[in-house]
Amino acid sequence: MKAGRRIAGLLAIAVALAGPLLDRVAAHSGLRFSSPLDGATLGDSPTLVQLTFLEKPEISLSTIRVVDTQGRAYHADRPEAVDGDPLSMAVRLRPLDRGIYTVQWRVVSAVDGHASSGAYVFGVRADPSGSQATGNPESSVSTVEGIARSIFLAGLVVALGAAAAAVGGFGPGYALWPASIGWMLSIAGVTLLIIAQARVADAGLRELSETAIGRALVWRAIAVAAMGVALAVAALATRVARPRVVRIGHCGVALAALSAIAVHASAGHAGAGRWPVGSTIAFQATHFAAVGLWLGGLAALLAGMTGPASGAQAQSVRRFSTIAATGLAIVTITGIVRSVQELAGWGDLTSTSYGGVVLAKVSLLVVIAALGAINRWSNVPMAAFNLDPLRRTARLELALAAIALTAAGFLGALPPPAANGSIAGIDVSGSDYGTTVRARLTAVSDQPGPNRFAVWVSDYDSHAAVVADRVSLRFTPLDDPDVASTVLVLKPAPEDSYSGAGANLSFDGRWRVNILVERGGRAVEVPVELEARSQRQFISILRPVNERPSYTIEVKGVGHVRISADPEKVGRSQLHITCLSGIYEQLPISNLIATSGMGASVRQLPVTRQNRNSFVAEVELKRGSNHFSVVARTNDGTRLRASTTINISGSDLPD
């Protein structure tokens, strides 16, 4: 009982310390990109507001409001999904008159149920630079949710460890109370989590149950219920002394706990991020399962160490010691991988709330591992005649483990820093032909659509900032010669820069941007090239026998582009390009441009038309990766852009 009171006190301290950490999350926002941009000046009324988030939004629980300076609403309806973009939602607008408008948004993540909110302003034929939004971005992360996740994880760990101990023969015989305690903690945790996420989503239980968040909660509850059924089977078998059925019941407890861990991992940060989702969920679930075998098993072992030392107890201790060493190794490896996945850099360990909790958790695990080493190399050998040192060290391990599990629970409620680092921008530099000035151009995003651009101009020789009378950008698409150039005039901005917002990068592909710098009646032009990134495309590779391989790239909503090299070997070759509709019929093309290479090495290929939808380009294939892009326009003006890489392993490939 004394140990239990100590652990409860440590948990209370951990929760008290975690509260301020959650309060520090107020600056976190789930918004990745917006159209119109924050601070944009539009020449006409937009038809909709589209917001893109770091995680998939649960649209039924999210809101977007657009109001003028008098508070009048101009959004026509509730937000809607955006076809082909699961991270975005949009709301349609009534016509906007000249003026300043505020976009107020609140989004609930469909992945983990966390809510973020914020506001920004834009103008229609009016400059919004002197206006302020009505609210700053903030994330709704509750202490109740952190506590709920901690209790739920603790319950699963204890139940899994107790079940493993019963099956592995290092626990308290047929006693069911350790697994029962874990089960009751799991019930309390999932109940609190339902309450917390319903509050965050500001939704009723019925409304919540119809979302991905609610379904994940239901599956957690089902797994906990299955754990209870398995415990009942084990309890009944214990009464009638059926050891085999008892083991089957404990195996059921372990499987139910593992299922709950997998669902919990998939409905957390592991279910969204910059790494492949399957791998992150697998690492997260394996991490918690190993914690269950290691620390949950230790709790079961300690529960079974009653009475004086004996040979049987010493044998159980030695058996568990091997399992604990394996569990510790798995926890260490998977923990490092998950930290790398969720931290944008080492500096996040000391500069963010999430990193601080990770650092605290790692420190605790190091101490726990050191205590485990003392047990393994010192206390385990003497277990046959003295269990007291092992008991004392194990109790301290479990007390620290309780705090570590609390930290793990609160990590699930905190936003990982890597999410903020997921925006890829543009950063290119160049100089004018007379080498009098240098210019650097940056953009918030490397994707097509509304964007914010900034330019820094400096003297070529001295690198001193140049004060210009006027700076403008002319955007020319390199792969679409029939598309007219557009111009964006920039305004002076802080840090000797010039900035402006516009949708000049209107589609993906290569662009030349001419930075025009005017001062003292003279003007110089700095050309730079960049590429607006396209969405990930599905590529089907077919390698028929005695025929050249073909690469079919899907262009969503338009059709397909099929590319093949003849021969596919090092040296001169011909690139065969065919454009097909969505049902693989001929797609008539008015013009087509093919390029090879990436970044600064991109060059346009000579192309010859074969028929209305087929073309041939002369190309020189090299050993290694050969990157090709195709931009085509159909007869009705529809644009297709497709990219693929052909890998050549050597010069001795067959024709």
C-alpha positions as CSV (number, residue, x, y, z in Angstrom):
1,M,0.0,0.0,0.0
2,K,2.9,2.4,0.7
3,A,4.3,1.8,-2.8
4,G,0.8,2.4,-4.2
5,R,0.6,5.7,-2.4
6,R,4.0,6.7,-3.6
7,I,3.1,5.9,-7.2
8,A,-0.2,7.8,-6.9
9,G,1.7,10.8,-5.5
10,L,4.3,10.7,-8.3
11,L,1.4,10.5,-10.9
12,A,-0.2,13.6,-9.3
13,I,3.1,15.5,-9.5
14,A,3.6,14.4,-13.2
15,V,0.1,15.6,-14.1
16,A,0.6,18.9,-12.2
17,L,3.8,19.5,-14.2
18,A,2.2,18.5,-17.5
19,G,-0.6,21.1,-17.2
20,P,1.6,24.1,-17.9
21,L,3.1,22.3,-20.8
22,L,-0.3,22.0,-22.4
23,D,-0.9,25.6,-21.8
24,R,2.2,26.5,-23.8
25,V,0.7,24.9,-26.9
26,A,-1.4,28.0,-27.5
27,A,0.7,29.1,-30.4
28,H,0.4,25.9,-32.4
29,S,-2.0,26.0,-35.4
30,G,-3.0,23.1,-37.6
31,L,-3.3,25.5,-40.7
32,R,-0.8,24.7,-43.4
33,F,-2.0,27.0,-46.2
34,S,-4.9,29.2,-47.1
35,S,-6.6,30.7,-50.2
36,P,-6.9,33.6,-50.1
37,L,-3.6,34.1,-48.2
38,D,-3.4,36.0,-45.0
39,G,-3.0,39.7,-45.8
40,A,-3.7,39.2,-49.5
41,T,-5.2,42.0,-51.6
42,L,-7.6,40.6,-54.2
43,G,-8.8,42.4,-57.3
44,D,-12.2,40.8,-57.3
45,S,-14.4,38.8,-55.0
46,P,-13.3,35.1,-54.5
47,T,-15.9,32.4,-54.9
48,L,-14.7,30.4,-51.9
49,V,-12.2,30.2,-49.1
50,Q,-10.0,27.0,-49.1
51,L,-7.9,26.0,-46.1
52,T,-5.3,23.2,-46.1
53,F,-4.3,21.7,-42.8
54,L,-1.4,19.6,-41.4
55,E,-3.8,16.7,-40.7
56,K,-7.0,15.5,-42.4
57,P,-9.9,17.6,-41.0
58,E,-13.1,16.1,-39.7
59,I,-15.3,18.4,-41.8
60,S,-18.5,17.6,-40.1
61,L,-17.0,19.0,-36.8
62,S,-15.1,21.9,-38.4
63,T,-16.2,25.5,-39.3
64,I,-15.1,28.3,-41.5
65,R,-16.7,31.8,-41.1
66,V,-16.0,34.8,-43.3
67,V,-17.2,38.2,-41.9
68,D,-16.7,41.8,-42.7
69,T,-15.7,44.6,-40.4
70,Q,-19.3,44.9,-39.1
71,G,-19.5,41.2,-38.3
72,R,-21.8,40.4,-41.2
73,A,-21.3,36.8,-42.4
74,Y,-20.6,36.0,-46.1
75,H,-20.0,32.3,-46.0
76,A,-22.9,30.6,-47.9
77,D,-22.9,27.2,-46.1
78,R,-20.9,24.7,-44.0
79,P,-17.4,23.7,-45.2
80,E,-17.1,21.0,-47.8
81,A,-14.4,18.5,-48.8
82,V,-12.1,19.3,-51.7
83,D,-11.9,16.7,-54.4
84,G,-8.4,15.1,-54.6
85,D,-7.1,16.9,-51.5
86,P,-8.0,15.1,-48.2
87,L,-6.1,17.8,-46.2
88,S,-8.3,20.6,-47.3
89,M,-11.8,22.0,-46.9
90,A,-13.6,24.9,-48.5
91,V,-16.6,27.1,-47.9
92,R,-18.5,29.0,-50.7
93,L,-18.9,32.7,-50.5
94,R,-21.6,35.2,-51.4
95,P,-20.2,38.1,-53.6
96,L,-17.9,40.3,-51.6
97,D,-17.9,44.1,-52.0
98,R,-14.8,46.3,-51.6
99,G,-13.5,45.9,-48.1
100,I,-11.6,43.9,-45.5
101,Y,-12.8,40.4,-44.5
102,T,-11.8,38.1,-41.7
103,V,-11.7,34.3,-42.0
104,Q,-12.4,32.6,-38.7
105,W,-11.8,28.9,-38.6
106,R,-11.9,26.0,-36.2
107,V,-10.8,22.5,-37.3
108,V,-10.9,19.1,-35.6
109,S,-8.3,16.6,-36.8
110,A,-9.8,13.4,-38.1
111,V,-6.6,11.6,-37.0
112,D,-6.4,12.3,-33.3
113,G,-9.4,14.5,-32.5
114,H,-7.4,17.6,-31.6
115,A,-8.9,21.0,-32.4
116,S,-7.2,24.1,-33.7
117,S,-8.6,27.5,-34.4
118,G,-7.5,30.9,-35.7
119,A,-8.3,33.8,-37.9
120,Y,-6.7,36.0,-40.6
121,V,-7.7,38.9,-42.9
122,F,-7.7,39.6,-46.6
123,G,-8.9,42.5,-48.7
124,V,-11.0,42.8,-51.8
125,R,-9.8,45.9,-53.7
126,A,-8.6,47.1,-50.4
127,D,-5.3,46.8,-48.5
128,P,-5.7,44.8,-45.3
129,S,-2.2,45.5,-44.0
130,G,-3.5,47.8,-41.2
131,S,-6.1,45.3,-40.0
132,Q,-5.8,42.6,-37.5
133,A,-7.5,39.3,-37.2
134,T,-9.9,38.7,-34.4
135,G,-8.0,35.8,-32.9
136,N,-4.6,34.1,-32.9
137,P,-4.1,30.5,-33.9
138,E,-4.4,28.2,-30.9
139,S,-4.7,24.4,-30.3
140,S,-7.3,22.9,-28.0
141,V,-5.3,20.4,-25.9
142,S,-6.9,19.5,-22.6
143,T,-5.3,18.3,-19.4
144,V,-8.2,15.8,-19.1
145,E,-7.2,14.3,-22.5
146,G,-3.6,13.9,-21.4
147,I,-4.7,12.2,-18.1
148,A,-7.1,10.0,-20.1
149,R,-4.4,8.8,-22.5
150,S,-2.0,8.2,-19.6
151,I,-4.5,6.1,-17.7
152,F,-5.5,4.2,-20.8
153,L,-1.9,3.4,-21.7
154,A,-1.1,2.4,-18.1
155,G,-4.1,0.0,-18.1
156,L,-3.1,-1.6,-21.4
157,V,0.5,-2.0,-20.2
158,V,-0.5,-3.6,-16.9
159,A,-3.0,-5.9,-18.6
160,L,-0.6,-7.0,-21.3
161,G,2.2,-7.6,-18.8
162,A,0.0,-9.5,-16.5
163,A,-1.3,-11.7,-19.3
164,A,2.2,-12.4,-20.5
165,A,3.3,-13.2,-17.0
166,A,0.5,-15.7,-16.6
167,V,1.3,-17.4,-19.9
168,G,5.1,-17.2,-19.5
169,G,5.1,-18.5,-16.0
170,F,6.7,-15.6,-14.1
171,G,3.6,-14.0,-12.6
172,P,1.4,-14.7,-9.5
173,G,0.1,-18.1,-10.7
174,Y,-3.6,-18.1,-11.5
175,A,-4.3,-14.8,-9.7
176,L,-6.3,-12.5,-12.0
177,W,-6.1,-9.3,-10.0
178,P,-3.1,-7.7,-11.9
179,A,-4.8,-8.1,-15.2
180,S,-8.1,-7.0,-13.7
181,I,-6.5,-3.8,-12.4
182,G,-5.1,-3.1,-16.0
183,W,-8.6,-3.8,-17.4
184,M,-10.3,-1.4,-15.0
185,L,-7.7,1.3,-15.7
186,S,-8.3,0.8,-19.5
187,I,-12.1,1.3,-18.9
188,A,-11.5,4.5,-17.0
189,G,-9.0,5.7,-19.6
190,V,-11.2,5.2,-22.6
191,T,-14.2,6.7,-20.8
192,L,-12.3,9.8,-19.9
193,L,-10.9,10.0,-23.5
194,I,-14.5,9.9,-24.9
195,I,-15.5,12.7,-22.6
196,A,-12.4,14.8,-23.4
197,Q,-12.6,14.4,-27.2
198,A,-16.3,15.1,-27.2
199,R,-15.5,18.4,-25.4
200,V,-12.7,19.3,-27.7
201,A,-14.8,18.6,-30.8
202,D,-17.8,20.4,-29.2
203,A,-20.1,17.6,-30.3
204,G,-22.5,15.2,-28.8
205,L,-21.7,11.5,-28.5
206,R,-24.0,10.5,-31.4
207,E,-22.4,13.2,-33.7
208,L,-18.9,12.1,-32.6
209,S,-19.6,8.5,-33.3
210,E,-20.3,9.2,-36.9
211,T,-16.7,10.5,-37.4
212,A,-13.3,8.9,-37.8
213,I,-12.5,10.1,-34.3
214,G,-15.6,8.4,-32.8
215,R,-15.0,5.2,-34.7
216,A,-11.5,5.0,-33.2
217,L,-13.0,5.5,-29.8
218,V,-15.5,2.7,-30.5
219,W,-12.8,0.3,-31.6
220,R,-10.9,1.1,-28.4
221,A,-14.0,0.3,-26.3
222,I,-14.6,-2.9,-28.2
223,A,-11.0,-4.0,-27.6
224,V,-11.4,-3.2,-23.8
225,A,-14.7,-5.2,-23.8
226,A,-13.0,-8.1,-25.4
227,M,-10.3,-7.9,-22.7
228,G,-13.1,-8.2,-20.1
229,V,-14.6,-11.3,-21.8
230,A,-11.2,-13.0,-21.9
231,L,-10.7,-12.2,-18.2
232,A,-14.1,-13.7,-17.4
233,V,-13.1,-16.9,-19.3
234,A,-9.8,-17.1,-17.3
235,A,-11.6,-16.5,-14.0
236,L,-14.2,-19.2,-14.6
237,A,-11.4,-21.6,-15.7
238,T,-9.5,-20.8,-12.5
239,R,-12.5,-21.8,-10.4
240,V,-12.7,-25.2,-12.0
241,A,-8.9,-25.7,-12.1
242,R,-8.6,-25.8,-15.9
243,P,-5.0,-24.5,-16.5
244,R,-5.1,-24.8,-20.3
245,V,-8.3,-22.7,-20.5
246,V,-6.8,-20.2,-18.1
247,R,-3.9,-19.7,-20.4
248,I,-6.2,-19.3,-23.4
249,G,-8.1,-16.6,-21.4
250,H,-4.9,-14.8,-20.7
251,C,-3.8,-15.1,-24.4
252,G,-7.2,-13.4,-25.2
253,V,-6.4,-10.6,-22.7
254,A,-3.0,-10.1,-24.4
255,L,-4.5,-10.1,-27.9
256,A,-7.2,-7.6,-26.9
257,A,-4.6,-5.4,-25.3
258,L,-2.4,-5.5,-28.4
259,S,-5.5,-4.7,-30.6
260,A,-6.3,-1.7,-28.4
261,I,-2.6,-0.5,-28.6
262,A,-2.8,-0.8,-32.4
263,V,-6.0,1.2,-32.6
264,H,-4.7,3.8,-30.2
265,A,-1.5,4.2,-32.3
266,S,-3.3,4.6,-35.5
267,A,-5.6,7.2,-34.0
268,G,-2.7,9.3,-32.8
269,H,0.3,11.2,-34.2
270,A,1.5,8.0,-35.8
271,G,-1.6,8.1,-38.1
272,A,-0.4,11.3,-39.7
273,G,2.9,12.8,-40.5
274,R,5.8,13.1,-42.9
275,W,6.7,9.4,-42.8
276,P,4.7,6.4,-44.3
277,V,1.7,5.9,-42.0
278,G,2.0,2.1,-41.9
279,S,5.6,2.2,-40.6
280,T,4.9,4.9,-38.0
281,I,1.9,2.9,-36.6
282,A,3.9,-0.3,-36.6
283,F,6.8,1.4,-34.7
284,Q,4.4,3.1,-32.2
285,A,2.4,-0.1,-31.5
286,T,5.6,-2.2,-31.1
287,H,6.9,0.4,-28.7
288,F,3.9,0.2,-26.4
289,A,3.7,-3.6,-26.7
290,A,7.4,-3.9,-25.6
291,V,6.7,-1.5,-22.7
292,G,3.9,-3.8,-21.7
293,L,6.1,-6.9,-21.7
294,W,8.9,-5.1,-19.9
295,L,7.3,-2.9,-17.3
296,G,3.9,-4.5,-17.2
297,G,5.6,-7.9,-16.8
298,L,7.7,-6.4,-14.0
299,A,4.5,-5.3,-12.2
300,A,3.1,-8.8,-12.5
301,L,6.4,-10.3,-11.3
302,L,6.4,-8.1,-8.3
303,A,2.8,-9.0,-7.5
304,G,3.8,-12.7,-7.5
305,M,6.9,-12.3,-5.3
306,T,5.2,-13.0,-2.0
307,G,6.6,-14.8,1.0
308,P,10.2,-15.9,1.5
309,A,12.7,-16.6,-1.3
310,S,12.4,-19.9,-3.0
311,G,13.8,-21.8,-6.0
312,A,10.6,-21.5,-7.9
313,Q,10.5,-17.7,-7.5
314,A,14.2,-17.5,-8.5
315,Q,13.4,-19.4,-11.7
316,S,10.5,-17.0,-12.5
317,V,12.8,-14.0,-11.9
318,R,15.5,-15.4,-14.2
319,R,12.9,-16.2,-16.9
320,F,11.5,-12.6,-16.7
321,S,15.0,-11.1,-16.8
322,T,15.6,-12.3,-20.3
323,I,12.2,-11.0,-21.5
324,A,12.8,-7.6,-19.8
325,A,16.2,-7.3,-21.6
326,T,14.5,-8.0,-25.0
327,G,11.7,-5.6,-24.2
328,L,14.1,-2.8,-23.2
329,A,16.0,-3.2,-26.5
330,I,12.8,-2.9,-28.5
331,V,11.6,0.1,-26.5
332,T,14.9,1.8,-27.1
333,I,15.0,1.2,-30.8
334,T,11.4,2.1,-31.5
335,G,11.5,5.1,-29.2
336,I,14.4,6.5,-31.1
337,V,12.7,6.0,-34.4
338,R,9.5,7.6,-33.3
339,S,11.3,10.6,-31.8
340,V,13.2,11.1,-35.1
341,Q,9.8,10.9,-36.9
342,E,8.1,13.5,-34.7
343,L,10.9,16.0,-34.1
344,A,12.0,18.4,-36.8
345,G,15.5,18.8,-35.3
346,W,17.5,18.3,-32.1
347,G,16.7,21.8,-31.1
348,D,13.1,20.8,-30.6
349,L,14.1,18.9,-27.5
350,T,14.7,22.1,-25.6
351,S,12.6,24.6,-27.5
352,T,9.2,22.9,-27.6
353,S,6.8,21.4,-25.1
354,Y,6.7,18.1,-27.1
355,G,10.5,17.9,-27.1
356,G,10.6,18.7,-23.4
357,V,8.3,15.8,-22.6
358,V,10.4,13.5,-24.9
359,L,13.5,14.5,-23.1
360,A,11.9,13.9,-19.7
361,K,10.6,10.5,-20.8
362,V,14.0,9.5,-22.2
363,S,15.7,10.5,-19.0
364,L,13.3,8.4,-17.0
365,L,13.8,5.4,-19.2
366,V,17.6,5.7,-18.8
367,V,17.2,5.6,-15.0
368,I,14.7,2.7,-15.2
369,A,17.1,0.8,-17.5
370,A,19.9,1.4,-15.1
371,L,17.8,0.0,-12.2
372,G,16.9,-2.9,-14.5
373,A,20.6,-3.6,-15.0
374,I,21.2,-3.6,-11.3
375,N,18.4,-6.1,-10.9
376,R,19.7,-8.3,-13.8
377,W,23.4,-8.4,-12.7
378,S,23.1,-8.1,-8.9
379,N,19.7,-8.8,-7.5
380,V,18.5,-11.6,-9.8
381,P,21.5,-13.9,-8.9
382,M,20.6,-13.6,-5.2
383,A,16.8,-14.1,-5.7
384,A,17.0,-17.8,-4.6
385,F,17.8,-16.7,-1.0
386,N,17.0,-13.0,-0.7
387,L,14.2,-11.2,-2.6
388,D,14.3,-7.9,-0.7
389,P,16.8,-6.0,-2.9
390,L,14.9,-7.1,-6.0
391,R,11.6,-5.9,-4.5
392,R,13.0,-2.5,-3.6
393,T,14.6,-1.8,-6.9
394,A,11.5,-3.1,-8.8
395,R,9.2,-0.8,-6.8
396,L,11.4,2.2,-7.7
397,E,11.4,1.1,-11.4
398,L,7.6,0.9,-11.4
399,A,7.2,4.3,-9.7
400,L,9.4,5.9,-12.4
401,A,7.5,3.9,-15.0
402,A,4.3,5.4,-13.8
403,I,5.7,8.9,-14.5
404,A,7.1,7.8,-17.9
405,L,3.6,6.5,-18.9
406,T,2.1,9.8,-17.8
407,A,4.6,11.5,-20.1
408,A,3.7,9.1,-23.0
409,G,0.0,9.9,-22.5
410,F,0.6,13.6,-22.6
411,L,2.8,13.3,-25.7
412,G,-0.3,12.0,-27.5
413,A,-2.0,15.2,-26.6
414,L,0.8,17.6,-27.7
415,P,1.4,18.6,-31.3
416,P,4.7,17.1,-32.6
417,P,7.2,19.7,-33.9
418,A,7.7,17.8,-37.2
419,A,4.2,18.8,-38.2
420,N,5.2,22.5,-38.4
421,G,8.2,21.6,-40.6
422,S,6.1,19.9,-43.3
423,I,5.7,22.9,-45.6
424,A,8.2,22.9,-48.5
425,G,8.9,26.4,-49.8
426,I,10.9,28.0,-52.6
427,D,14.3,29.6,-52.2
428,V,16.2,30.6,-55.4
429,S,18.9,33.2,-56.1
430,G,20.4,34.9,-59.1
431,S,22.1,38.0,-60.5
432,D,21.5,40.3,-63.5
433,Y,23.5,39.8,-66.7
434,G,25.7,42.8,-65.8
435,T,26.4,41.4,-62.4
436,T,25.4,44.6,-60.6
437,V,22.8,43.2,-58.2
438,R,22.0,39.9,-56.5
439,A,18.4,38.9,-55.8
440,R,17.0,36.1,-53.6
441,L,13.3,35.0,-54.1
442,T,11.4,32.9,-51.5
443,A,7.9,31.6,-51.4
444,V,5.9,30.1,-48.5
445,S,5.0,27.0,-50.5
446,D,6.4,25.2,-53.6
447,Q,2.9,24.1,-54.6
448,P,0.8,25.9,-57.3
449,G,-1.9,28.3,-56.2
450,P,-2.0,31.4,-54.0
451,N,1.4,32.1,-52.5
452,R,3.4,34.8,-50.6
453,F,6.6,35.9,-52.2
454,A,9.5,37.8,-50.7
455,V,12.6,39.3,-52.5
456,W,15.9,40.6,-51.0
457,V,18.1,42.7,-53.3
458,S,21.8,43.4,-52.6
459,D,24.8,44.9,-54.4
460,Y,26.7,42.3,-56.3
461,D,30.1,43.3,-54.9
462,S,29.5,44.7,-51.5
463,H,26.4,42.5,-50.6
464,A,24.8,45.7,-49.0
465,A,21.1,45.9,-49.2
466,V,19.7,47.8,-52.2
467,V,16.9,50.3,-51.7
468,A,14.7,50.1,-54.8
469,D,11.9,52.4,-56.0
470,R,10.0,49.4,-57.3
471,V,10.4,45.6,-57.3
472,S,8.1,43.4,-59.4
473,L,8.0,39.8,-60.5
474,R,7.2,38.5,-64.0
475,F,6.1,34.8,-64.0
476,T,6.6,32.9,-67.3
477,P,5.7,29.2,-67.6
478,L,8.5,27.4,-69.4
479,D,6.5,24.3,-70.4
480,D,3.4,26.1,-71.5
481,P,4.4,28.6,-74.2
482,D,0.7,29.5,-75.0
483,V,0.1,30.8,-71.5
484,A,0.7,34.5,-71.0
485,S,3.1,35.9,-68.4
486,T,1.8,37.6,-65.3
487,V,3.2,40.3,-63.1
488,L,3.2,40.8,-59.4
489,V,4.2,44.1,-57.8
490,L,5.9,43.8,-54.4
491,K,5.8,46.3,-51.5
492,P,8.6,47.2,-49.1
493,A,8.6,44.8,-46.1
494,P,10.7,44.4,-42.9
495,E,14.3,43.2,-43.0
496,D,15.1,45.1,-46.2
497,S,12.8,42.8,-48.2
498,Y,9.9,43.3,-50.7
499,S,6.9,41.1,-50.5
500,G,3.5,40.4,-52.1
501,A,0.9,37.7,-52.5
502,G,-0.7,36.3,-55.6
503,A,-1.7,33.1,-57.5
504,N,0.9,33.7,-60.2
505,L,2.2,30.1,-59.9
506,S,-1.1,28.9,-61.2
507,F,-0.1,25.4,-62.1
508,D,2.7,22.9,-61.5
509,G,5.8,22.8,-63.6
510,R,8.8,24.9,-64.5
511,W,8.7,28.7,-64.3
512,R,11.1,31.5,-65.1
513,V,10.6,34.4,-62.7
514,N,12.2,37.7,-63.8
515,I,12.8,40.0,-60.8
516,L,12.7,43.6,-62.0
517,V,14.5,46.1,-59.8
518,E,13.9,49.8,-60.5
519,R,15.8,52.6,-58.9
520,G,16.9,56.1,-59.9
521,G,15.3,55.8,-63.3
522,R,17.2,52.7,-64.2
523,A,16.1,49.0,-64.1
524,V,17.8,45.7,-64.0
525,E,16.3,42.3,-64.3
526,V,17.4,39.1,-62.4
527,P,16.1,35.9,-64.0
528,V,15.6,32.8,-61.8
529,E,14.0,29.4,-62.5
530,L,11.9,27.3,-60.2
531,E,9.5,24.4,-60.2
532,A,6.0,24.4,-58.7
533,R,5.6,20.9,-57.3
534,S,2.7,18.7,-58.5
535,Q,0.7,16.3,-56.4
536,R,2.0,12.7,-56.0
537,Q,1.0,10.7,-59.1
538,F,0.3,7.0,-59.3
539,I,2.7,5.2,-61.7
540,S,2.0,1.8,-63.2
541,I,5.1,0.0,-64.6
542,L,4.6,-2.8,-67.0
543,R,7.6,-5.0,-68.1
544,P,6.3,-7.5,-70.8
545,V,8.7,-10.2,-72.0
546,N,10.6,-9.2,-75.2
547,E,9.0,-5.8,-75.2
548,R,10.1,-2.4,-73.9
549,P,8.9,-1.5,-70.4
550,S,6.2,1.2,-70.2
551,Y,5.4,3.7,-67.4
552,T,1.8,4.8,-67.2
553,I,1.3,8.0,-65.0
554,E,-2.2,8.8,-63.8
555,V,-3.2,12.5,-64.1
556,K,-6.1,12.8,-61.7
557,G,-9.3,13.9,-63.3
558,V,-7.9,14.1,-66.8
559,G,-6.3,10.8,-68.0
560,H,-3.0,9.1,-68.4
561,V,0.4,9.6,-69.9
562,R,2.4,6.5,-71.0
563,I,6.1,6.8,-71.5
564,S,8.6,4.2,-72.7
565,A,12.2,4.3,-73.9
566,D,13.4,2.3,-77.0
567,P,15.9,1.0,-76.2
568,E,15.9,1.2,-72.4
569,K,19.7,1.2,-72.1
570,V,22.6,3.6,-71.8
571,G,23.1,5.7,-74.8
572,R,20.9,7.3,-77.5
573,S,17.3,6.3,-77.3
574,Q,13.8,7.4,-78.3
575,L,11.2,8.4,-75.7
576,H,7.7,7.3,-76.8
577,I,4.9,9.3,-75.3
578,T,1.2,8.5,-75.6
579,C,-1.7,10.4,-74.0
580,L,-4.8,8.5,-73.0
581,S,-8.1,9.3,-71.5
582,G,-9.3,8.1,-68.1
583,I,-10.6,4.9,-69.8
584,Y,-7.4,4.5,-71.8
585,E,-8.8,5.7,-75.1
586,Q,-6.8,8.1,-77.4
587,L,-6.7,11.6,-76.1
588,P,-6.2,14.2,-78.8
589,I,-3.3,16.6,-78.0
590,S,-2.7,20.1,-79.5
591,N,0.9,20.5,-78.2
592,L,3.3,18.7,-76.0
593,I,6.6,19.6,-74.3
594,A,9.0,17.0,-72.9
595,T,12.0,17.7,-70.6
596,S,14.7,15.6,-68.9
597,G,16.6,16.2,-65.7
598,M,15.7,17.9,-62.4
599,G,16.4,21.3,-60.9
600,A,19.1,23.3,-62.6
601,S,19.9,20.4,-65.1
602,V,16.4,20.4,-66.8
603,R,16.5,20.7,-70.5
604,Q,13.8,20.5,-73.2
605,L,13.8,17.6,-75.6
606,P,13.2,17.7,-79.3
607,V,9.7,16.2,-79.9
608,T,8.2,14.8,-83.1
609,R,4.4,14.1,-83.4
610,Q,3.5,10.6,-84.5
611,N,-0.3,11.0,-84.6
612,R,-3.0,12.9,-82.7
613,N,-2.0,11.5,-79.3
614,S,1.5,10.0,-79.7
615,F,4.9,11.7,-79.8
616,V,8.6,10.7,-79.9
617,A,11.5,12.6,-78.2
618,E,15.2,12.0,-78.9
619,V,17.0,11.4,-75.6
620,E,20.4,10.3,-74.2
621,L,20.0,7.8,-71.4
622,K,22.6,7.6,-68.7
623,R,23.4,5.0,-66.1
624,G,21.4,5.6,-63.0
625,S,18.2,7.7,-62.7
626,N,16.7,9.5,-65.7
627,H,13.9,11.9,-64.8
628,F,11.4,12.9,-67.5
629,S,8.4,15.3,-67.4
630,V,5.7,15.8,-70.0
631,V,3.3,18.8,-70.3
632,A,0.5,18.4,-72.8
633,R,-2.6,20.4,-73.8
634,T,-5.6,18.7,-75.2
635,N,-7.6,20.2,-78.0
636,D,-10.1,21.7,-75.5
637,G,-7.2,23.3,-73.5
638,T,-7.1,20.8,-70.6
639,R,-3.5,20.5,-69.2
640,L,-1.7,17.3,-68.4
641,R,1.6,17.1,-66.6
642,A,3.3,13.8,-65.8
643,S,6.7,12.9,-64.4
644,T,8.5,9.6,-64.0
645,T,12.0,8.2,-63.5
646,I,13.6,5.5,-65.6
647,N,16.4,3.7,-63.9
648,I,19.2,2.2,-66.0
649,S,21.5,-0.2,-64.3
650,G,24.1,-0.7,-67.0
651,S,25.0,-0.5,-70.7
652,D,24.5,-4.2,-71.4
653,L,20.7,-4.3,-71.2
654,P,18.9,-6.0,-74.1
655,D,17.3,-3.9,-76.8
